[in-house]
């Protein structure tokens, strides 16, 4: 009969097979990698939601109202910017209201014997209807096709008059871009006092709910990117 050794009291448990020993350690790093990857994705999603949520809010800035040489109405959004400028004028912080002049189809219409009056004409009418005297209103001489040209002309006229502060009135979503352009093209003298239309309908925290607000946000961010890049793009018409 074959001889079998009795089991030893000191013998340990049977070691795992080679197959079991190779699979168990590999499963743990794989699970850990999936957990880390899912965490990174969630963090990135949260950051993306936060950024999108604040895209509109970041665009809106304003300075405290202070005495200045003039109040300037940037072209666009007739008549609300002119109405806000008139409200500011009534607070006796400036003796003049300047009105930016956008380019228009005057030459083309004149060739067809059609009279044309521009947006600056109607802004002046709005100012007068709101109590600003006609002799306090000044139309800027050079038509400005974009915000950069408006800023350049305002600063040039301020330096001509030896003025060191000017109030600029625009719409809420346009304020950040105006400030960035002013800082890059003008600096701190003359000083910019930036004001937005007090009853502007733009909703910065829910900008995606309406087409007009969404278009404002997209346009302003594109304009800011252009300013940060050194103004490589120059629009043919006013986009304000």
C-alpha positions as CSV (number, residue, x, y, z in Angstrom):
1,X,0.0,0.0,0.0
2,X,1.3,3.5,-0.7
3,X,2.5,5.5,2.2
4,X,0.9,8.9,3.0
5,X,2.5,11.3,5.4
6,X,0.1,12.6,8.1
7,X,-0.7,16.3,7.9
8,X,1.8,18.4,9.9
9,X,0.5,20.5,12.7
10,X,2.8,23.3,11.6
11,X,1.9,23.4,8.0
12,X,0.2,26.6,6.8
13,X,-2.8,27.1,4.5
14,X,-2.4,26.1,0.9
15,X,-0.9,29.1,-1.0
16,X,-3.1,30.6,-3.7
17,X,-2.6,29.4,-7.2
18,X,-0.5,31.5,-9.6
19,X,-3.6,32.5,-11.5
20,X,-5.4,33.9,-8.4
21,X,-2.2,35.8,-7.3
22,X,-1.9,37.6,-10.6
23,X,-5.6,38.9,-10.9
24,X,-6.3,40.2,-7.4
25,X,-3.7,43.0,-7.3
26,X,-4.5,44.3,-10.8
27,X,-8.2,44.9,-10.0
28,X,-7.5,47.4,-7.2
29,X,-5.5,49.9,-9.4
30,X,-8.1,49.6,-12.1
31,X,-10.9,50.5,-9.7
32,X,-8.9,53.3,-8.2
33,X,-8.2,54.7,-11.7
34,X,-11.9,54.7,-12.6
35,X,-12.7,56.5,-9.3
36,X,-10.0,59.2,-9.9
37,X,-11.1,59.6,-13.5
38,X,-14.7,60.1,-12.6
39,X,-13.7,62.6,-9.9
40,X,-11.7,64.6,-12.4
41,X,-14.6,64.6,-14.9
42,X,-17.0,65.8,-12.2
43,X,-14.7,68.6,-11.1
44,X,-14.3,69.7,-14.7
45,X,-18.0,69.7,-15.3
46,X,-18.6,71.7,-12.1
47,X,-16.0,74.3,-13.2
48,X,-17.6,74.4,-16.7
49,X,-21.0,75.1,-15.2
50,X,-19.6,77.8,-12.9
51,X,-17.9,79.5,-15.8
52,X,-20.9,79.4,-18.0
53,X,-23.1,80.6,-15.1
54,X,-20.9,83.7,-14.6
55,X,-20.1,84.6,-18.2
56,X,-22.8,87.3,-18.1
57,X,-22.2,88.6,-14.6
58,X,-18.5,89.2,-15.3
59,X,-19.3,91.5,-18.2
60,X,-21.2,94.0,-16.0
61,X,-19.1,96.7,-14.2
62,X,-19.8,100.2,-13.1
63,X,-17.9,103.1,-11.4
64,X,-19.2,105.4,-8.7
65,X,-20.6,108.6,-10.2
66,X,-18.3,111.6,-9.9
67,X,-17.8,115.1,-11.5
68,X,-16.4,115.0,-15.0
69,X,-15.8,117.1,-18.0
70,X,-18.6,115.5,-20.1
71,X,-21.1,112.7,-20.3
72,X,-20.7,110.6,-23.4
73,X,-23.4,108.6,-25.1
74,X,-22.0,105.6,-27.0
75,X,-23.8,104.8,-30.2
76,X,-26.3,101.9,-30.1
77,X,-29.4,101.0,-28.1
78,X,-31.4,104.1,-29.0
79,X,-33.0,105.7,-27.0
80,X,-32.0,104.1,-23.7
81,X,-28.4,105.2,-23.5
82,X,-29.3,108.8,-24.2
83,X,-32.1,108.7,-21.6
84,X,-29.6,107.5,-19.0
85,X,-27.2,110.2,-20.0
86,X,-30.0,112.8,-19.4
87,X,-30.7,111.3,-16.0
88,X,-27.0,111.7,-15.1
89,X,-26.9,115.2,-16.5
90,X,-29.7,116.2,-14.1
91,X,-27.4,115.3,-11.2
92,X,-25.1,118.2,-12.1
93,X,-21.9,116.1,-12.4
94,X,-21.0,117.5,-15.9
95,X,-21.9,120.5,-18.0
96,X,-21.8,118.8,-21.4
97,X,-23.2,115.7,-23.1
98,X,-21.3,114.3,-26.0
99,X,-22.9,112.0,-28.5
100,X,-21.0,109.4,-30.6
101,X,-21.6,109.4,-34.3
102,X,-21.9,106.0,-35.9
103,X,-21.3,105.5,-39.6
104,X,-24.4,105.3,-41.8
105,X,-25.6,104.9,-45.3
106,X,-25.8,108.7,-45.9
107,X,-23.6,108.7,-49.0
108,X,-25.5,105.8,-50.7
109,X,-28.9,107.3,-49.9
110,X,-27.8,110.7,-51.0
111,X,-26.9,109.3,-54.4
112,X,-30.5,108.2,-54.7
113,X,-31.7,111.7,-53.5
114,X,-32.9,110.3,-50.2
115,X,-32.3,112.4,-47.1
116,X,-30.8,110.6,-44.1
117,X,-30.4,111.5,-40.5
118,X,-28.3,109.3,-38.3
119,X,-28.7,107.9,-34.8
120,X,-26.7,110.8,-33.3
121,X,-29.5,113.1,-34.5
122,X,-32.1,111.1,-32.6
123,X,-30.0,110.8,-29.5
124,X,-29.7,114.6,-29.4
125,X,-33.5,114.8,-29.7
126,X,-33.9,112.4,-26.9
127,X,-31.5,114.3,-24.7
128,X,-33.4,117.6,-25.4
129,X,-36.7,115.9,-24.7
130,X,-35.3,114.7,-21.3
131,X,-34.3,118.3,-20.3
132,X,-30.7,118.6,-21.6
133,X,-30.3,122.1,-23.2
134,X,-29.3,122.1,-26.9
135,X,-26.2,124.1,-26.3
136,X,-25.0,121.5,-23.8
137,X,-25.1,118.8,-26.5
138,X,-22.1,118.1,-28.7
139,X,-22.0,115.6,-31.5
140,X,-18.5,114.0,-31.9
141,X,-17.1,115.0,-35.3
142,X,-15.7,111.7,-36.6
143,X,-18.0,108.7,-37.3
144,X,-16.8,105.7,-35.2
145,X,-17.3,102.2,-36.6
146,X,-16.5,100.4,-33.4
147,X,-15.9,100.9,-29.7
148,X,-12.1,101.3,-30.2
149,X,-12.6,104.2,-32.5
150,X,-15.1,105.8,-30.1
151,X,-12.7,105.5,-27.2
152,X,-9.9,107.0,-29.3
153,X,-12.0,110.0,-30.3
154,X,-13.3,110.6,-26.7
155,X,-9.8,110.5,-25.3
156,X,-8.5,112.8,-28.1
157,X,-11.3,115.4,-27.4
158,X,-10.7,115.2,-23.7
159,X,-7.0,115.9,-24.2
160,X,-7.9,118.8,-26.5
161,X,-10.0,120.3,-23.7
162,X,-7.4,119.4,-21.0
163,X,-10.1,117.3,-19.3
164,X,-9.1,114.5,-16.9
165,X,-12.3,112.7,-16.3
166,X,-15.2,111.6,-18.5
167,X,-18.4,109.7,-17.9
168,X,-19.2,107.1,-20.5
169,X,-22.7,105.7,-20.7
170,X,-23.4,102.3,-22.4
171,X,-25.4,99.1,-21.9
172,X,-24.8,96.6,-19.1
173,X,-23.1,93.8,-21.1
174,X,-20.9,96.3,-23.0
175,X,-19.3,97.8,-19.9
176,X,-16.5,95.3,-19.3
177,X,-15.3,95.6,-22.9
178,X,-15.4,99.4,-22.8
179,X,-13.2,99.3,-19.6
180,X,-10.7,96.9,-21.1
181,X,-10.4,98.9,-24.4
182,X,-10.0,102.2,-22.4
183,X,-7.3,100.7,-20.2
184,X,-5.4,99.4,-23.3
185,X,-5.8,102.5,-25.5
186,X,-6.0,105.4,-23.1
187,X,-4.8,104.3,-19.6
188,X,-5.7,106.3,-16.5
189,X,-5.7,109.9,-17.8
190,X,-8.3,111.0,-18.7
191,X,-10.1,108.8,-16.1
192,X,-13.0,106.7,-17.3
193,X,-16.2,106.8,-15.2
194,X,-18.2,104.0,-16.6
195,X,-22.0,103.9,-16.1
196,X,-24.6,101.5,-17.5
197,X,-28.3,102.1,-18.3
198,X,-30.0,101.8,-14.9
199,X,-33.1,100.1,-16.4
200,X,-31.3,97.8,-18.8
201,X,-33.2,94.6,-19.4
202,X,-30.1,92.4,-19.6
203,X,-30.1,89.6,-17.1
204,X,-26.5,88.7,-16.3
205,X,-27.3,85.6,-14.1
206,X,-29.7,84.1,-16.6
207,X,-28.3,85.4,-19.9
208,X,-29.0,82.1,-21.8
209,X,-32.8,82.5,-21.4
210,X,-33.3,85.0,-24.2
211,X,-31.8,85.3,-27.7
212,X,-30.9,88.9,-27.3
213,X,-29.0,88.4,-24.0
214,X,-27.2,85.3,-25.4
215,X,-26.1,87.2,-28.5
216,X,-24.9,90.1,-26.3
217,X,-22.7,87.7,-24.2
218,X,-21.2,86.0,-27.3
219,X,-20.5,89.3,-29.0
220,X,-19.0,90.9,-26.0
221,X,-16.7,87.9,-25.2
222,X,-15.5,87.9,-28.9
223,X,-14.9,91.6,-28.6
224,X,-12.9,91.2,-25.4
225,X,-10.9,88.4,-26.9
226,X,-10.1,90.7,-29.8
227,X,-9.0,93.4,-27.4
228,X,-6.8,91.0,-25.4
229,X,-5.2,89.9,-28.7
230,X,-4.3,93.5,-29.6
231,X,-7.2,94.3,-31.9
232,X,-6.3,92.2,-34.9
233,X,-9.9,92.2,-36.2
234,X,-11.6,95.4,-37.3
235,X,-15.3,95.2,-38.1
236,X,-16.7,97.1,-41.1
237,X,-19.7,98.3,-39.2
238,X,-20.6,99.1,-35.6
239,X,-21.1,96.1,-33.4
240,X,-22.0,97.6,-30.1
